[in-house]
Amino acid sequence: METFVQAALQNGFSVVVAAFLLLRMERELRGLREAIDRLRYCQSCRFAPLVREDGEGR
């Protein structure tokens, strides 16, 4: 029983750390995607308003 608890704690810790890092990285990736979309917009059409995927303009 002790080895089972120890193995669960070791594997559980790895899963929690990976989940934490993925959640933090998701915000950064979203910002990067928005920056890339802005750059794409700048190259193709400078005079039209930028409209995001959710329909709101900037």
Order of alpha helices (4+ residues) and beta strands (2+ residues): alpha
